[in-house]
Each structure stands twice: as C-alpha cells, then as structure tokens.
Amino acid sequence: MPQLTDLTAAVAAGKRIDTVRITQELLAAGTGPQDIVERGLVPGMAIVGEQFKRNEIFVPEMLVAARAMKEALKLLEPLLASAGIRPKYTAIIGTVQGDLHDIGKNLISMMWRGANFAVIDLGTNVSPERYLAAAKEHNANLVGLSALLTTTMPAMKDTVRIIKAAGLTGTKIMIGGAPITQAFADEIGADGYAADAGTAVDIAKKLVGQAA
Amino acid sequence: MKPRDHSFHYAAARARYEAWWQGGRLDRPPVTLYVERPGAWRGPRSHHATLHERWMDPEFQVESAVAGLEASPALGDSVPCWMPNVGPDLTSTLFGAELVFGESTSWCQHTLPDTADLERFIATPPDFANPYWRTIETMIALAADRFARRFYVALPDLHGSFDMLAGLRGPENLCLDIVDAPDLVRRASLHAARAYVEAYRRLYAQLTALGQPSTTWCSYLHEGTAYIPSCDFWCLVSREIGEELIIPSIEMEMAPLERSIFHLDGPQALQHVDTMLRLPGLNAVQWVAGAGHGPAAAWLDLYRQCRGAGKAVQVLADDADDALAVLRALGPEGVWLTVCSPFRNAGLATEFLDEVHALSA
C-alpha cells in the first residue's frame, strides 16, 4: 500500500498519473480525504514552493506539480464537501484594473490552493469595487492583488484604499508582481508583499495568523 | 568659446552609434534623452468610439506623431522618429490572433487552445494580409510621406518566437507544452522564428525602399539590418530550457541582422545572461531593471560583465545624475546613455550633454 509520503513525492515531481493512482489507493485503503490533502498533497506543494524560491525549479515544473494536485483534488473535493470539510482560510485573488496579465496571479492562486486555502479567482482587469464585493461576500481572510504593468500600480493603490476604507478588519491585503516592491506595499498600506510564488505562501500564512 | 551644438545631426549620430555597435566610442557615447513638451497638446483629438478604432487609424496615428515630433526638440542622438505600433503581438496576428487594445498597450487573445493545435500552427503559413499587418504597412507608407524626411519611421516592435507562441497558446499552456511535448514546441518555435524573420525582412524592405535607416523603439541607428531581439518568456524557464529550446529560435531570428542589441527585461531574466552573451553576432545588450529595482548605477557589475564579453551596453538611467554616475564608473567605451526621465528644458539637457562630453574626453 502506498504511503502519504509517496503522494507527496509524486506531487512534487509533477507526476499526474502517479498522483491520481496513489490518491485512489489511499482512499481505497481507508485514508481520510482530509489527511490525504493535509499530509500528502499540501507537503508536496510546499516542497515545490521551496524549490521555486531557491531557483531549483521554474514555472513549468511548478505548473506540472499544481496540475497533478488539481487532478487529485477532483477526486477528493466531493468527499470533503460531503463531509462538510472546507479549508480554514479563504483568499480572493485577481489582477488589478487595466492589467490583463495573469500568469503571476495564477501561480499564486495554485500555490495558495496547494497550501489548503479556498481561493476565489476573480480573473484579470478587476476593479477595486469587485475586489471589495468579493471580499465581503466570501468573508475573505486575504485579498491578493497582482500587477505586471507599472501603469496599473495606481489601480493597486486604489484597491487597497477602498478595501481599507470599508473597515474589513479580518481581511488582510497582499500584493505582488514584477514592478512591485516592499517599499511600494508600505507606501500604499498593503499588509504584505511577496516577491515570488513560493514566498507568497509563507506571507499568506503569516497574514492570516497561521504559523508559516 | 562657441557653445557646442547638441542638436540631432544624422551623420554624427550614425557615426556615434556605429562606434558604439563596435564596442567603442567617438567624441562621446551616444546619448538619448527627451525634454518636457511646453504648452498644450496641438495634435488631433481622438473621437474614436473604441480603443481598437483609435489604434488602427493610420491617419490619426500619423497626425499625432507629426504633432509630437514637431513639438519635441531633437537633441543628442535621440533619433527624431516614430514607430508605427499596434503592439508587439503583431507577429501573433500573422497566425490568426486578435488583438485587445488598452490605453497604452495591447494583448492578444490565445487562439491555440490545445497542445495538438501546435501541429496546425506548424502547417500554417503566416498571413501578411491580416488587418493588423496591413494597418502597419499603411502607417509606414503614410508616415514616410507626411514626415517628408524631417523625421524617420522606425521598425515596429515584433515579438520573437517564444513570445509569439506564448501569445497564441498562453504562457502557462506553453510552459506545460514544454514539459509534455518538447519536440513539438521545438518545431513550433522554429516555425515561429521563420515567420518572424519574414516579418522583419518585409518591414525592413518597405522602410529601406522609403529611404529610412534602421531604427526602432529604442532609437539606435544603422544603415543596414539591425534590430532588438528579445524573449520575455524565458523568464519563466530554467537555464537548461533556455539553452536547449529557446536559443535556437533566437539565433534564427538574429541571422539576418548586421547589428543587434538584446532586450534583457527584468531580474528574472538574469539567469540567462551567460547564455545570451554567448549568442554569436550579438553586438549589444539593453538591460531593463524595471520599476523598483534600483537606478542604473546599481547594475554596474552586469554592465561590466556584458562589456567583458565584448558587448556594448545601453544604459537606461533614471535621470541625468544616474547616467553620469554610470559614465564615471564605466567610462565611455561601448556605452550608450539613455536618460529615462524628461529634462525640464532644453538648456538642462544641453548642460548634461556638455558634461557627458567632458567626462568622455
């Protein structure tokens, strides 16, 4: 019988077929879906995040790992839902108004899902009002703003201002993207900044109060 | 003593760029800069219903270009030119991509949804009758006519092979293709590179026939083939994939060029510097650190690495002080200074050019 560590290794290596097979075998052997997610899949994506931070792997390798995890989750999510189990934290993510670039936002979204956040992806060109409405609707713990263009950085500032003005005390705001820096995050009052998709998980966990 | 004339003079600028392409310098390095335009905008006002209509209106674009160029003093080696532009995904439109226009940039819709579609792509010749390409050709002809040799027409911005494929497939899908079907991606990238070369040759032929020298969005000069190869996509992949899969297409794209300056964009591209510096025939490197990544003076080691490999560098300085700091540190050989923030008036720009002269003596 395969072990949860086998599943972790399969996800980290991006082996989609092995990941699905091991997940099925673990379920058949009586391992609970929550255990499979938290002790099998999440550690696999954590390995990927660390390797990405150390420049040992790059975006293609990260994407195949996320794809493997997603295939396993297709099997597990109905079981988790029927048992009333859902991720502890909810995150909203999107690319800010005026910006149609999405690969950075998608990578963060995958890594947050891999860290067992419920992620609502608003897509690209998201207005400040849409971010705020989604944060309220989903009672979000975290809102992630992405931008690739320097010309759309002011939209990031507007979004932070509107969410802060709404007084959502339980909602933290995190920003990132090629032109973004910690100094800019401080300037516009964002709660956190992540330089890459690996770091984004650590920062997200810190912001929502979970030990990184 | 008679004050030095810093107006743009084609022959002098061309000679400075030629020395720079070769890694040297004449009286001083080439310098490109711009001055804040005084007064209100005198060009045409847009009454277009959509951004698409505005971008694709040659008459409006060329009239705007004339108004802008007439209001801007051409100083130093800043080529008084205008680049016909619908965005760099122009090359993806050769394979059916539709462009989406924003206020100042454009994107292309991904038109190859599945990996297997790359086979269809490889079997498809580029379509130079598509409306975006035809609009660019119209803009070039119209601009050359209206400019009447007062200004130059620049070669449009063209995405190379992998950026073209990323436009057609989406960058994430292309990343997965590289893992799932590397040989198919290799063949597709070479097909894309051949289309890029054909696109370049057509534009170069049109511009040459109109008596235009080689220049583009980064404002160099050369009387012959010259361009700025690039690959933004390679920021996403490892050095190994860069060398094995991407470099062959870049080499193909550079083959027709007598002069080339590589556009290296952002800290994530730095892992490919050694690979880039080994490109045969590459003359120069344009390093774009990007917002928040420091002034040009913070990147002296990178400039030295490039020059050590026999490549000239274009220094994109934040302001005059940044440019002078780099010049003092590197010396004038193989350096082209571009000041990215505007000078408040022509007098300040002239003072800066005098100082560059003095430091280059």
Interface residues (C-beta under 8 A of the other chain):
Chain A: G14 N55 I57 F58 V59 P60 E61 L63 V64 R67 G98 L100 I103 N106 L149 T150 T151 M153 A178 P179 I180 T181 A183 F184
Chain B: V100 G102 E103 S104 T105 W107 P171 E172 C175 L176 I178 V179 L236 V237 S238 I241 G266 Q268 Q271 G290 A291 G292 H293
